[in-house]
Amino acid sequence: MSAKRADRLATWAVQAASGLILLILGYIVGSVLLNGLPVLSWHFLTSPSSNLEPGGGISLQIFNTIYIVTLSILMAVPVGLGAGVYLAEYAAPGRLTSLIRLATESLASVPSIVFGLFGMIVFVNAARLGFSRLGGAATLALLNLPLIVRVSEEAVRSVSDDLRHASLALGATKEQTIFSAVLPAAVGRLATGVILAAGRALGESAVLIATAGMSSPRYPTLDPLASGETLAVHLWAVNAENSLPDAARIADGTAAFLILAMLAVSLGIGWFARRLDRRLAGEG
């Protein structure tokens, strides 16, 4: 077989695999939206859930999800970004660097249920937070920390050295170069890491069942020590308990809203990152 023919076959194989993945994704998303979109209504999105009567909504679960995900991102991003910058800009080969990388890779391979049990032992019991949104957000931050560290390191390394040299040549210090030149240039890739972390947090249930609980206050509250059932936990509970007459309807609507929320987060942060990139390029 000639090299040209082998290259063409390899290209077709890769394209076929990509197409198959798109078909599978399209089928899953399409099926969920087909069943769930008719359920979505203003009443469904703004009314509280019901434990026994049909006709409940997901307003409190939406609030809890936004609250916990935002809090977890605020906890994880500064630590993950700092570790990524350290590994990319400061860390020299040695035992400490190897230990940090080993710890990051080890955390990334831990199943989410183990994080949930750890959060229950440390935050719920040892710290005496009980089933709270603060404990759930802290555990989610630990879950997403390896991802943010890895993406941050790769984002910083992807910035051209010419930018660093130009900034240093103008008299900037290393810290000024990192915060004023390197990080703004890497904002697009950093935003990708935030999107992935937020998407994972949106769909996480095992961690939050063990830390944030499966109940919510009867009204929205900003108290971080209050318990908070998220959309993913609510979806699991509705399917597991099956005590509601309209459990299938609520599950379909909740799943459809989760997918739409993840798409909105991805598109929104992506749009913000592209706009910021264009603005920085224009200023440059």
NUBA-279963 format. One record per residue: residue in three letters; z, y, x of N, C-alpha, C in turn. Coordinates in steps of 0.02 Angstrom, whole numbers, always signed. Layout:
# NUBA-279963
ALA / Z / Y / X / Z / Y / X / Z / Y / X
...
END
This chain:
# NUBA-279963
MET / +0 / -60 / +43 / +0 / +0 / +0 / +0 / +62 / +45
SER / -43 / +109 / +29 / -48 / +169 / +69 / +13 / +214 / +57
ALA / +24 / +258 / +106 / +81 / +303 / +100 / +74 / +351 / +41
LYS / +12 / +372 / +27 / +0 / +418 / -29 / +16 / +384 / -96
ARG / -6 / +320 / -102 / +7 / +284 / -164 / +82 / +270 / -172
ALA / +116 / +254 / -118 / +188 / +242 / -121 / +226 / +306 / -141
ASP / +203 / +362 / -114 / +234 / +426 / -131 / +224 / +441 / -205
ARG / +165 / +427 / -231 / +151 / +440 / -301 / +193 / +395 / -347
LEU / +201 / +332 / -329 / +242 / +287 / -368 / +315 / +308 / -367
ALA / +339 / +329 / -308 / +408 / +352 / -304 / +419 / +414 / -347
THR / +370 / +459 / -347 / +375 / +519 / -389 / +378 / +501 / -462
TRP / +335 / +455 / -485 / +336 / +433 / -555 / +402 / +400 / -572
ALA / +429 / +360 / -526 / +493 / +327 / -539 / +550 / +377 / -549
VAL / +551 / +428 / -506 / +603 / +479 / -511 / +594 / +519 / -576
GLN / +533 / +535 / -593 / +521 / +572 / -655 / +539 / +530 / -716
ALA / +525 / +465 / -714 / +542 / +421 / -769 / +618 / +416 / -777
ALA / +654 / +411 / -721 / +727 / +408 / -724 / +755 / +472 / -753
SER / +727 / +529 / -732 / +750 / +593 / -758 / +736 / +598 / -833
GLY / +677 / +577 / -853 / +660 / +578 / -924 / +705 / +533 / -966
LEU / +723 / +474 / -938 / +768 / +429 / -974 / +836 / +461 / -984
ILE / +861 / +495 / -932 / +926 / +528 / -938 / +923 / +582 / -992
LEU / +868 / +621 / -993 / +861 / +673 / -1044 / +858 / +643 / -1114
LEU / +823 / +586 / -1121 / +819 / +553 / -1186 / +888 / +529 / -1210
ILE / +926 / +499 / -1164 / +993 / +476 / -1182 / +1037 / +534 / -1203
LEU / +1035 / +587 / -1162 / +1075 / +646 / -1178 / +1053 / +677 / -1244
GLY / +988 / +682 / -1254 / +962 / +710 / -1316 / +983 / +669 / -1377
TYR / +982 / +602 / -1369 / +1001 / +559 / -1425 / +1075 / +568 / -1442
ILE / +1117 / +570 / -1391 / +1189 / +577 / -1403 / +1204 / +645 / -1436
VAL / +1178 / +698 / -1404 / +1192 / +765 / -1431 / +1161 / +774 / -1500
GLY / +1100 / +749 / -1508 / +1066 / +755 / -1573 / +1103 / +718 / -1628
SER / +1127 / +659 / -1613 / +1164 / +620 / -1664 / +1228 / +656 / -1685
VAL / +1265 / +682 / -1635 / +1327 / +717 / -1650 / +1314 / +780 / -1692
LEU / +1264 / +819 / -1671 / +1249 / +880 / -1707 / +1220 / +867 / -1776
LEU / +1181 / +814 / -1783 / +1152 / +797 / -1848 / +1206 / +781 / -1899
ASN / +1258 / +746 / -1876 / +1312 / +729 / -1922 / +1363 / +785 / -1929
GLY / +1371 / +826 / -1877 / +1425 / +875 / -1878 / +1407 / +944 / -1900
LEU / +1345 / +965 / -1890 / +1327 / +1033 / -1909 / +1336 / +1048 / -1984
PRO / +1319 / +1001 / -2029 / +1332 / +1016 / -2100 / +1405 / +1026 / -2117
VAL / +1450 / +1001 / -2075 / +1522 / +1008 / -2088 / +1547 / +1077 / -2068
LEU / +1515 / +1107 / -2017 / +1538 / +1171 / -1992 / +1528 / +1226 / -2044
SER / +1582 / +1259 / -2060 / +1580 / +1315 / -2107 / +1636 / +1363 / -2088
TRP / +1635 / +1421 / -2118 / +1687 / +1470 / -2104 / +1755 / +1443 / -2123
HIS / +1759 / +1409 / -2179 / +1823 / +1380 / -2200 / +1847 / +1327 / -2151
PHE / +1803 / +1285 / -2127 / +1821 / +1232 / -2081 / +1846 / +1261 / -2015
LEU / +1816 / +1315 / -1992 / +1834 / +1344 / -1928 / +1895 / +1389 / -1931
THR / +1913 / +1413 / -1989 / +1968 / +1461 / -1994 / +2029 / +1435 / -2031
SER / +2026 / +1375 / -2058 / +2083 / +1347 / -2095 / +2121 / +1298 / -2050
PRO / +2186 / +1292 / -2059 / +2225 / +1245 / -2019 / +2212 / +1173 / -2039
SER / +2228 / +1128 / -1995 / +2218 / +1057 / -2010 / +2269 / +1032 / -2060
SER / +2254 / +976 / -2090 / +2298 / +945 / -2139 / +2313 / +874 / -2117
ASN / +2375 / +853 / -2128 / +2395 / +785 / -2109 / +2382 / +733 / -2163
LEU / +2380 / +756 / -2226 / +2374 / +708 / -2281 / +2318 / +726 / -2330
GLU / +2311 / +791 / -2344 / +2262 / +812 / -2394 / +2194 / +823 / -2363
PRO / +2139 / +810 / -2399 / +2072 / +824 / -2373 / +2058 / +899 / -2373
GLY / +2006 / +918 / -2337 / +1985 / +988 / -2336 / +2015 / +1030 / -2280
GLY / +2049 / +998 / -2232 / +2078 / +1036 / -2177 / +2026 / +1060 / -2128
GLY / +2048 / +1106 / -2084 / +2003 / +1134 / -2034 / +2028 / +1124 / -1963
ILE / +2004 / +1166 / -1918 / +2022 / +1158 / -1847 / +2039 / +1225 / -1815
SER / +2063 / +1273 / -1852 / +2075 / +1339 / -1824 / +2128 / +1338 / -1770
LEU / +2183 / +1304 / -1781 / +2237 / +1301 / -1731 / +2214 / +1263 / -1669
GLN / +2174 / +1211 / -1678 / +2149 / +1172 / -1621 / +2101 / +1214 / -1578
ILE / +2061 / +1255 / -1611 / +2017 / +1300 / -1573 / +2059 / +1348 / -1530
PHE / +2109 / +1378 / -1561 / +2152 / +1425 / -1525 / +2187 / +1391 / -1467
ASN / +2215 / +1332 / -1479 / +2251 / +1296 / -1426 / +2204 / +1277 / -1369
THR / +2142 / +1256 / -1386 / +2094 / +1237 / -1334 / +2077 / +1296 / -1289
ILE / +2062 / +1353 / -1320 / +2046 / +1414 / -1281 / +2105 / +1433 / -1237
TYR / +2164 / +1431 / -1265 / +2225 / +1451 / -1230 / +2238 / +1406 / -1169
ILE / +2236 / +1341 / -1180 / +2252 / +1294 / -1126 / +2199 / +1293 / -1073
VAL / +2135 / +1294 / -1093 / +2081 / +1294 / -1043 / +2083 / +1357 / -1001
THR / +2092 / +1414 / -1033 / +2095 / +1477 / -996 / +2154 / +1477 / -947
LEU / +2211 / +1454 / -970 / +2270 / +1453 / -927 / +2260 / +1405 / -868
SER / +2229 / +1348 / -880 / +2218 / +1301 / -826 / +2168 / +1328 / -774
ILE / +2116 / +1362 / -798 / +2068 / +1392 / -751 / +2101 / +1447 / -709
LEU / +2143 / +1487 / -741 / +2179 / +1539 / -704 / +2225 / +1510 / -651
MET / +2251 / +1451 / -663 / +2294 / +1417 / -614 / +2253 / +1385 / -559
ALA / +2198 / +1353 / -577 / +2162 / +1312 / -528 / +2115 / +1352 / -483
VAL / +2084 / +1404 / -510 / +2033 / +1440 / -472 / +2061 / +1474 / -409
PRO / +2116 / +1512 / -413 / +2141 / +1543 / -351 / +2158 / +1492 / -297
VAL / +2191 / +1438 / -315 / +2210 / +1387 / -266 / +2147 / +1351 / -239
GLY / +2103 / +1330 / -285 / +2043 / +1295 / -264 / +1997 / +1338 / -222
LEU / +1989 / +1402 / -242 / +1947 / +1447 / -204 / +1976 / +1461 / -135
GLY / +2042 / +1470 / -132 / +2074 / +1482 / -68 / +2066 / +1422 / -21
ALA / +2074 / +1362 / -48 / +2065 / +1302 / -7 / +1993 / +1295 / +15
GLY / +1946 / +1310 / -30 / +1875 / +1305 / -11 / +1856 / +1354 / +43
VAL / +1881 / +1416 / +37 / +1867 / +1467 / +89 / +1898 / +1446 / +155
TYR / +1958 / +1419 / +153 / +1990 / +1397 / +215 / +1950 / +1342 / +249
LEU / +1928 / +1293 / +210 / +1890 / +1237 / +240 / +1823 / +1260 / +267
ALA / +1792 / +1309 / +233 / +1724 / +1331 / +254 / +1726 / +1382 / +311
GLU / +1778 / +1425 / +313 / +1776 / +1481 / +359 / +1828 / +1477 / +416
TYR / +1883 / +1442 / +403 / +1937 / +1445 / +452 / +1953 / +1377 / +484
ALA / +1947 / +1324 / +445 / +1972 / +1259 / +468 / +1930 / +1232 / +527
ALA / +1965 / +1213 / +578 / +1933 / +1180 / +636 / +1944 / +1105 / +630
PRO / +1899 / +1065 / +658 / +1908 / +993 / +656 / +1975 / +973 / +685
GLY / +2012 / +933 / +649 / +2078 / +912 / +672 / +2114 / +873 / +618
ARG / +2177 / +857 / +632 / +2215 / +816 / +586 / +2228 / +852 / +520
LEU / +2244 / +917 / +523 / +2259 / +954 / +462 / +2197 / +957 / +416
THR / +2140 / +972 / +445 / +2079 / +975 / +405 / +2062 / +907 / +376
SER / +2069 / +856 / +415 / +2056 / +788 / +390 / +2105 / +769 / +334
LEU / +2167 / +790 / +342 / +2218 / +775 / +291 / +2202 / +812 / +226
ILE / +2179 / +875 / +230 / +2162 / +913 / +170 / +2103 / +880 / +135
ARG / +2052 / +860 / +173 / +1994 / +828 / +142 / +2012 / +761 / +111
LEU / +2055 / +724 / +145 / +2077 / +660 / +118 / +2116 / +669 / +53
ALA / +2159 / +720 / +52 / +2197 / +734 / -9 / +2152 / +755 / -66
THR / +2101 / +796 / -51 / +2054 / +818 / -102 / +2015 / +760 / -130
GLU / +1988 / +718 / -87 / +1949 / +661 / -110 / +1992 / +611 / -148
SER / +2055 / +603 / -126 / +2099 / +557 / -161 / +2115 / +582 / -231
LEU / +2127 / +647 / -238 / +2140 / +675 / -304 / +2080 / +668 / -350
ALA / +2020 / +675 / -321 / +1960 / +671 / -362 / +1949 / +601 / -389
SER / +1976 / +550 / -357 / +1965 / +481 / -378 / +2020 / +455 / -425
VAL / +2070 / +496 / -438 / +2126 / +474 / -481 / +2104 / +478 / -554
PRO / +2114 / +425 / -594 / +2096 / +428 / -665 / +2137 / +481 / -702
SER / +2107 / +508 / -754 / +2141 / +562 / -790 / +2205 / +540 / -823
ILE / +2209 / +477 / -844 / +2271 / +453 / -876 / +2329 / +454 / -826
VAL / +2314 / +443 / -762 / +2367 / +446 / -711 / +2392 / +518 / -705
PHE / +2347 / +567 / -707 / +2368 / +637 / -708 / +2412 / +651 / -769
GLY / +2393 / +622 / -826 / +2433 / +631 / -886 / +2503 / +604 / -878
LEU / +2510 / +545 / -849 / +2576 / +516 / -837 / +2615 / +557 / -786
PHE / +2580 / +581 / -735 / +2613 / +624 / -685 / +2638 / +688 / -718
GLY / +2596 / +719 / -759 / +2616 / +780 / -793 / +2675 / +768 / -840
MET / +2676 / +711 / -873 / +2731 / +696 / -918 / +2797 / +687 / -878
ILE / +2793 / +654 / -820 / +2853 / +644 / -780 / +2877 / +709 / -749
VAL / +2831 / +748 / -721 / +2850 / +808 / -684 / +2863 / +868 / -730
PHE / +2814 / +884 / -772 / +2819 / +945 / -812 / +2858 / +935 / -877
VAL / +2844 / +880 / -912 / +2877 / +869 / -976 / +2951 / +850 / -966
ASN / +2964 / +804 / -919 / +3033 / +778 / -911 / +3071 / +815 / -855
ALA / +3046 / +812 / -793 / +3083 / +840 / -737 / +3092 / +916 / -744
ALA / +3038 / +952 / -760 / +3042 / +1025 / -768 / +3068 / +1045 / -836
ARG / +3076 / +997 / -881 / +3104 / +1009 / -948 / +3063 / +1059 / -988
LEU / +2998 / +1056 / -980 / +2954 / +1098 / -1020 / +2940 / +1067 / -1088
GLY / +2953 / +1002 / -1094 / +2935 / +968 / -1156 / +2860 / +965 / -1164
PHE / +2838 / +945 / -1224 / +2766 / +945 / -1238 / +2746 / +1017 / -1250
SER / +2714 / +1047 / -1201 / +2698 / +1118 / -1203 / +2629 / +1131 / -1177
ARG / +2602 / +1188 / -1196 / +2536 / +1208 / -1172 / +2539 / +1226 / -1098
LEU / +2596 / +1250 / -1074 / +2603 / +1265 / -1003 / +2598 / +1201 / -962
GLY / +2633 / +1149 / -982 / +2630 / +1085 / -946 / +2561 / +1055 / -949
GLY / +2528 / +1060 / -1007 / +2460 / +1034 / -1012 / +2411 / +1072 / -968
ALA / +2417 / +1138 / -967 / +2373 / +1179 / -925 / +2384 / +1165 / -851
ALA / +2447 / +1157 / -830 / +2462 / +1143 / -760 / +2433 / +1075 / -739
THR / +2438 / +1026 / -783 / +2410 / +960 / -768 / +2334 / +962 / -765
LEU / +2304 / +999 / -811 / +2231 / +1008 / -809 / +2209 / +1043 / -745
ALA / +2248 / +1091 / -722 / +2232 / +1126 / -660 / +2232 / +1077 / -601
LEU / +2281 / +1032 / -599 / +2282 / +981 / -546 / +2221 / +935 / -552
LEU / +2201 / +919 / -614 / +2144 / +875 / -624 / +2080 / +907 / -599
ASN / +2072 / +972 / -608 / +2010 / +1007 / -590 / +2012 / +1035 / -519
LEU / +2069 / +1032 / -486 / +2075 / +1062 / -420 / +2026 / +1033 / -369
PRO / +2018 / +967 / -364 / +1971 / +940 / -314 / +1899 / +964 / -326
LEU / +1879 / +969 / -389 / +1812 / +992 / -405 / +1802 / +1064 / -383
ILE / +1850 / +1107 / -397 / +1843 / +1177 / -379 / +1845 / +1186 / -303
VAL / +1887 / +1147 / -268 / +1889 / +1152 / -195 / +1821 / +1133 / -166
ARG / +1793 / +1077 / -189 / +1730 / +1054 / -163 / +1673 / +1103 / -176
VAL / +1669 / +1128 / -238 / +1615 / +1175 / -255 / +1624 / +1240 / -217
SER / +1686 / +1264 / -210 / +1698 / +1326 / -174 / +1678 / +1320 / -101
GLU / +1695 / +1265 / -70 / +1677 / +1255 / +0 / +1601 / +1254 / +9
GLU / +1567 / +1216 / -34 / +1494 / +1213 / -28 / +1461 / +1280 / -44
ALA / +1490 / +1318 / -92 / +1462 / +1383 / -108 / +1468 / +1431 / -50
VAL / +1525 / +1431 / -17 / +1535 / +1476 / +40 / +1491 / +1454 / +99
ARG / +1485 / +1389 / +111 / +1443 / +1365 / +166 / +1369 / +1380 / +154
SER / +1348 / +1385 / +91 / +1278 / +1396 / +75 / +1255 / +1467 / +90
VAL / +1302 / +1513 / +99 / +1283 / +1583 / +114 / +1256 / +1587 / +186
SER / +1202 / +1622 / +194 / +1169 / +1626 / +260 / +1215 / +1660 / +311
ASP / +1212 / +1634 / +372 / +1252 / +1664 / +426 / +1227 / +1734 / +443
ASP / +1165 / +1749 / +427 / +1139 / +1816 / +441 / +1180 / +1869 / +405
LEU / +1202 / +1853 / +344 / +1243 / +1900 / +306 / +1310 / +1911 / +341
ARG / +1339 / +1858 / +366 / +1403 / +1865 / +402 / +1393 / +1907 / +465
HIS / +1341 / +1892 / +503 / +1329 / +1928 / +565 / +1316 / +2002 / +552
ALA / +1279 / +2017 / +499 / +1264 / +2087 / +483 / +1328 / +2124 / +465
SER / +1371 / +2092 / +425 / +1434 / +2124 / +406 / +1479 / +2135 / +466
LEU / +1484 / +2086 / +510 / +1526 / +2093 / +569 / +1497 / +2145 / +617
ALA / +1431 / +2149 / +620 / +1399 / +2199 / +664 / +1412 / +2270 / +641
LEU / +1424 / +2279 / +576 / +1439 / +2345 / +549 / +1512 / +2364 / +557
GLY / +1551 / +2320 / +587 / +1620 / +2336 / +601 / +1671 / +2306 / +553
ALA / +1648 / +2266 / +505 / +1694 / +2235 / +457 / +1734 / +2180 / +491
THR / +1794 / +2170 / +468 / +1834 / +2114 / +493 / +1811 / +2050 / +459
LYS / +1838 / +1993 / +482 / +1819 / +1930 / +453 / +1840 / +1926 / +379
GLU / +1900 / +1951 / +364 / +1924 / +1950 / +295 / +1880 / +1995 / +251
GLN / +1863 / +2054 / +276 / +1819 / +2099 / +238 / +1750 / +2067 / +227
THR / +1726 / +2032 / +277 / +1661 / +1999 / +271 / +1664 / +1945 / +217
ILE / +1717 / +1907 / +216 / +1723 / +1853 / +167 / +1727 / +1880 / +96
PHE / +1771 / +1929 / +85 / +1783 / +1953 / +17 / +1732 / +2003 / -7
SER / +1699 / +2039 / +38 / +1651 / +2091 / +17 / +1579 / +2069 / +23
ALA / +1565 / +2017 / +62 / +1496 / +1996 / +72 / +1484 / +1923 / +53
VAL / +1525 / +1878 / +80 / +1512 / +1807 / +70 / +1526 / +1785 / -2
LEU / +1585 / +1801 / -28 / +1602 / +1778 / -95 / +1557 / +1808 / -149
PRO / +1541 / +1874 / -146 / +1492 / +1899 / -195 / +1424 / +1864 / -191
ALA / +1403 / +1846 / -131 / +1339 / +1811 / -124 / +1342 / +1740 / -151
ALA / +1401 / +1711 / -154 / +1408 / +1643 / -177 / +1431 / +1638 / -249
VAL / +1431 / +1694 / -285 / +1461 / +1695 / -352 / +1425 / +1649 / -400
GLY / +1359 / +1639 / -392 / +1322 / +1595 / -436 / +1347 / +1523 / -431
ARG / +1354 / +1499 / -371 / +1379 / +1430 / -361 / +1452 / +1424 / -380
LEU / +1491 / +1476 / -368 / +1561 / +1475 / -388 / +1566 / +1471 / -464
ALA / +1523 / +1507 / -499 / +1523 / +1505 / -572 / +1506 / +1435 / -597
THR / +1462 / +1400 / -561 / +1446 / +1332 / -580 / +1508 / +1287 / -577
GLY / +1549 / +1296 / -526 / +1611 / +1258 / -521 / +1658 / +1273 / -579
VAL / +1663 / +1337 / -598 / +1706 / +1356 / -654 / +1679 / +1325 / -719
ILE / +1613 / +1324 / -727 / +1583 / +1294 / -787 / +1600 / +1220 / -791
LEU / +1593 / +1184 / -734 / +1608 / +1113 / -734 / +1681 / +1100 / -748
ALA / +1725 / +1141 / -719 / +1796 / +1132 / -730 / +1814 / +1147 / -803
ALA / +1786 / +1200 / -831 / +1800 / +1217 / -900 / +1773 / +1164 / -947
GLY / +1713 / +1138 / -933 / +1685 / +1085 / -975 / +1727 / +1022 / -973
ARG / +1751 / +1004 / -914 / +1794 / +945 / -909 / +1860 / +956 / -947
ALA / +1887 / +1016 / -942 / +1950 / +1031 / -976 / +1940 / +1031 / -1052
LEU / +1883 / +1055 / -1075 / +1869 / +1056 / -1147 / +1868 / +986 / -1177
GLY / +1842 / +938 / -1140 / +1835 / +871 / -1167 / +1891 / +824 / -1149
GLU / +1943 / +848 / -1115 / +1997 / +804 / -1092 / +2047 / +792 / -1148
SER / +2066 / +729 / -1156 / +2116 / +713 / -1207 / +2175 / +674 / -1178
ALA / +2163 / +626 / -1133 / +2217 / +584 / -1107 / +2271 / +626 / -1073
VAL / +2251 / +675 / -1034 / +2300 / +717 / -1000 / +2343 / +756 / -1050
LEU / +2311 / +783 / -1101 / +2345 / +828 / -1147 / +2387 / +791 / -1198
ILE / +2369 / +730 / -1214 / +2411 / +690 / -1260 / +2480 / +680 / -1229
ALA / +2482 / +670 / -1164 / +2546 / +656 / -1129 / +2583 / +719 / -1109
THR / +2552 / +778 / -1113 / +2585 / +838 / -1087 / +2589 / +894 / -1139
ALA / +2534 / +907 / -1175 / +2534 / +962 / -1224 / +2553 / +939 / -1293
GLY / +2551 / +874 / -1305 / +2572 / +847 / -1369 / +2516 / +843 / -1420
MET / +2533 / +817 / -1478 / +2485 / +806 / -1532 / +2503 / +844 / -1594
SER / +2539 / +899 / -1586 / +2557 / +941 / -1642 / +2548 / +1014 / -1621
SER / +2548 / +1059 / -1670 / +2539 / +1130 / -1657 / +2585 / +1170 / -1702
PRO / +2603 / +1231 / -1680 / +2639 / +1275 / -1726 / +2596 / +1290 / -1788
ARG / +2628 / +1310 / -1841 / +2592 / +1322 / -1903 / +2552 / +1385 / -1901
TYR / +2558 / +1424 / -1848 / +2521 / +1487 / -1842 / +2506 / +1498 / -1767
PRO / +2453 / +1535 / -1750 / +2437 / +1546 / -1679 / +2493 / +1585 / -1644
THR / +2511 / +1563 / -1587 / +2563 / +1596 / -1547 / +2545 / +1592 / -1473
LEU / +2564 / +1642 / -1436 / +2550 / +1644 / -1364 / +2607 / +1613 / -1323
ASP / +2655 / +1584 / -1355 / +2711 / +1553 / -1320 / +2686 / +1493 / -1279
PRO / +2689 / +1497 / -1212 / +2663 / +1441 / -1172 / +2705 / +1378 / -1178
LEU / +2767 / +1384 / -1202 / +2810 / +1326 / -1208 / +2802 / +1290 / -1275
ALA / +2759 / +1316 / -1318 / +2746 / +1282 / -1381 / +2697 / +1226 / -1370
SER / +2703 / +1174 / -1410 / +2655 / +1119 / -1405 / +2587 / +1142 / -1430
GLY / +2534 / +1107 / -1411 / +2467 / +1129 / -1431 / +2417 / +1072 / -1432
GLU / +2397 / +1052 / -1492 / +2346 / +1000 / -1499 / +2277 / +1032 / -1492
THR / +2238 / +1008 / -1445 / +2171 / +1035 / -1433 / +2119 / +999 / -1475
LEU / +2058 / +1022 / -1471 / +2003 / +992 / -1509 / +1992 / +919 / -1490
ALA / +1992 / +905 / -1425 / +1980 / +836 / -1403 / +2037 / +790 / -1425
VAL / +2099 / +814 / -1421 / +2155 / +774 / -1443 / +2152 / +764 / -1519
HIS / +2134 / +816 / -1555 / +2128 / +811 / -1628 / +2074 / +762 / -1647
LEU / +2019 / +763 / -1611 / +1965 / +716 / -1625 / +1988 / +644 / -1614
TRP / +2025 / +633 / -1560 / +2051 / +566 / -1547 / +2101 / +545 / -1601
ALA / +2146 / +591 / -1619 / +2198 / +575 / -1668 / +2169 / +559 / -1736
VAL / +2119 / +597 / -1756 / +2088 / +585 / -1822 / +2056 / +516 / -1824
ASN / +2022 / +497 / -1770 / +1989 / +432 / -1769 / +2039 / +375 / -1760
ALA / +2093 / +387 / -1723 / +2142 / +334 / -1710 / +2186 / +321 / -1770
GLU / +2210 / +374 / -1800 / +2256 / +365 / -1856 / +2220 / +349 / -1922
ASN / +2164 / +385 / -1932 / +2121 / +372 / -1992 / +2163 / +375 / -2056
SER / +2209 / +424 / -2059 / +2252 / +431 / -2118 / +2225 / +481 / -2169
LEU / +2174 / +517 / -2151 / +2146 / +568 / -2196 / +2089 / +539 / -2237
PRO / +2083 / +559 / -2299 / +2027 / +535 / -2339 / +1959 / +557 / -2312
ASP / +1958 / +616 / -2280 / +1895 / +642 / -2252 / +1897 / +641 / -2175
ALA / +1926 / +589 / -2146 / +1932 / +585 / -2073 / +1865 / +586 / -2039
ALA / +1815 / +550 / -2066 / +1749 / +549 / -2035 / +1718 / +618 / -2034
ARG / +1726 / +655 / -2089 / +1698 / +723 / -2093 / +1730 / +769 / -2041
ILE / +1796 / +766 / -2035 / +1830 / +808 / -1986 / +1811 / +790 / -1915
ALA / +1805 / +725 / -1901 / +1785 / +702 / -1834 / +1715 / +726 / -1817
ASP / +1669 / +721 / -1865 / +1600 / +743 / -1852 / +1598 / +818 / -1839
GLY / +1634 / +857 / -1879 / +1634 / +929 / -1869 / +1667 / +950 / -1804
THR / +1721 / +917 / -1786 / +1756 / +933 / -1724 / +1712 / +916 / -1664
ALA / +1679 / +859 / -1665 / +1636 / +839 / -1609 / +1578 / +888 / -1602
ALA / +1548 / +908 / -1658 / +1492 / +956 / -1655 / +1515 / +1023 / -1627
PHE / +1573 / +1046 / -1648 / +1598 / +1110 / -1623 / +1614 / +1106 / -1548
LEU / +1640 / +1049 / -1526 / +1654 / +1040 / -1454 / +1591 / +1046 / -1413
ILE / +1537 / +1014 / -1435 / +1474 / +1016 / -1398 / +1447 / +1087 / -1397
LEU / +1449 / +1121 / -1454 / +1425 / +1190 / -1457 / +1467 / +1236 / -1413
ALA / +1532 / +1224 / -1411 / +1576 / +1265 / -1369 / +1560 / +1254 / -1295
MET / +1548 / +1192 / -1274 / +1532 / +1178 / -1205 / +1465 / +1210 / -1186
LEU / +1416 / +1207 / -1231 / +1352 / +1240 / -1218 / +1360 / +1315 / -1213
ALA / +1402 / +1344 / -1256 / +1413 / +1416 / -1255 / +1446 / +1438 / -1189
VAL / +1496 / +1399 / -1167 / +1529 / +1415 / -1104 / +1480 / +1411 / -1045
SER / +1440 / +1358 / -1044 / +1392 / +1349 / -989 / +1341 / +1406 / -988
LEU / +1312 / +1421 / -1046 / +1261 / +1474 / -1049 / +1292 / +1542 / -1035
GLY / +1352 / +1555 / -1061 / +1383 / +1620 / -1051 / +1401 / +1634 / -979
ILE / +1433 / +1587 / -946 / +1451 / +1597 / -876 / +1389 / +1598 / -832
GLY / +1339 / +1555 / -849 / +1277 / +1556 / -811 / +1241 / +1623 / -816
TRP / +1240 / +1651 / -877 / +1209 / +1717 / -887 / +1246 / +1770 / -848
PHE / +1313 / +1768 / -849 / +1352 / +1817 / -812 / +1339 / +1812 / -737
ALA / +1336 / +1750 / -711 / +1324 / +1740 / -639 / +1256 / +1766 / -619
ARG / +1204 / +1751 / -660 / +1136 / +1776 / -643 / +1133 / +1851 / -645
ARG / +1166 / +1881 / -694 / +1166 / +1954 / -699 / +1201 / +1986 / -639
LEU / +1257 / +1956 / -619 / +1294 / +1981 / -561 / +1253 / +1973 / -497
ASP / +1216 / +1917 / -491 / +1174 / +1906 / -433 / +1119 / +1959 / -429
ARG / +1088 / +1974 / -486 / +1036 / +2025 / -487 / +1064 / +2094 / -470
ARG / +1123 / +2108 / -495 / +1154 / +2172 / -480 / +1170 / +2179 / -407
LEU / +1198 / +2125 / -378 / +1213 / +2127 / -306 / +1150 / +2132 / -264
ALA / +1097 / +2097 / -285 / +1034 / +2100 / -249 / +1004 / +2170 / -253
GLY / +1012 / +2202 / -311 / +987 / +2271 / -319 / +1025 / +2320 / -276
GLU / +1092 / +2310 / -272 / +1132 / +2354 / -229 / +1116 / +2343 / -155
GLY / +1099 / +2278 / -140 / +1083 / +2263 / -70 / +1018 / +2292 / -50
END
